[in-house]
Amino acid sequence: MADHDDGINRRHALECMIWAGTGVLWTVSGGVPKSLNLLGDAQAAEQSAAGLTFLQISDSHVGFDKAANPNALATLQEAIDKVGAMPQRPAFMIHTGDITHLSRAAEFDNADQVIGKAKLDVHYVPGEHDVIDEDGGKAYLDRYGKNAKGAGWYSFDQAGVHFIGLVNVLDLKAGGLGNLGEEQLKWLEDDVRGKSASTPIVVFAHVPLWLVYEKWGWGTDDGARALALLKRFGSVTVLNGHIHQIVQKVEGNMTFHTARSTAFPQPEPGTAPSPGPKVVPADQLRTMLGLSTVTIASGQRPLAIVDSTLA
Amino acid sequence: MNMTLSRRSFSALVFALPLLGTARAEEEAAHIMIDNFVFTPAELKVKTGTKVTWKNDDDIPHTILAKGGAFRSKPLDTGDEFSYVFAKAGKVDYFCTLHPHMVGSVIVTD
């Protein structure tokens, strides 16, 4: 098996994908990163024409007003403006959680109002900030959980792709990481049973389902069990938020990607005493916020994720 | 009810009030800071009856939940506090339900 072509070896490709910046588009075929380029908008649009395109936004933290971003609602609005200006209309949007900062009704209302302007179907999963109401997630479920199971998990099919939204921010254990729990894992097992291994899978949840940085809690205790249930599929894409920065990796047929926040950046793992809102000069903030466009070419393996900033 | 109050007992009451106040102020109090996703001190030793107050100095909300459920705070936004009086001797482990890698304990002795 050829590990590389065009003189780009696998190690170099992976290095490029980690901490990738604006407009990096990459494809994966049979688990090997192939044809890695820094793309202009035109090329990205061309790629989008090939198949299903959807958007991922994350960590809007509506209600946040501290030094790292005094107006998180305004930057969410900027992200939605970007969506409206896209040359090709995406099929739908996913929001990978932390819609609000404190689960308050007014925060949910404001988020809904701004996100609604994109006039797209939005599939949500909650972040830990969305389930800190008195009833531990009722406010979120009342609003977004109509077709969901348990604490808000669900799946749907679109253009031959099976999408799975998971919840890993509830019933967290002392000293632990994100948590899916037995009931949800059982549901997942049943959900994918009988599906052809050639069905492309996109699974999304708030906290990374893979271990990004244990010391800061950036992982999911039973995430590996969920991934094991998806291992037989030829193409699995794992989309997460929570860490407010892009981290990507490829493992076999699985590709992992975390999205930027629309509210504030967080430090890179280990570069600060703790995670949390990172204060950057005002003129740099928008280079560290953004959203992701995901394209899945029909009938083939390749998948492309383009990250764009608000700058 | 007999509401007569002799001059003597009235003065006794007046003297007793500030004494009560003094007794309250002497009740033990201790503090735990929440800063950079860490409880400081991570292990706090107090006498029974001590009122422990957590204060969140982060720009991110945190919560405090005792393992076993003896107490649970509301989400503490920046600058918010939560207090609990430890009436019984023993060790109580607690953690933040939003960031469960944040753990601490209070050791209470008579």
Interface residues (C-beta under 8 A of the other chain):
Chain A: K66 A67 A68 H101 L102 S103 E128 H129 I132 E134 L172 K173 A174 G175 G176 L177 E214 K215 W216 G217 P273 S274 P275 G276 P277
Chain B: N36 F37 V38 D58 D59 I60 P61 T63 K67 K74 P75 D77 T78 D93 Y94 F95 T97 L98 H99 P100 H101 V103
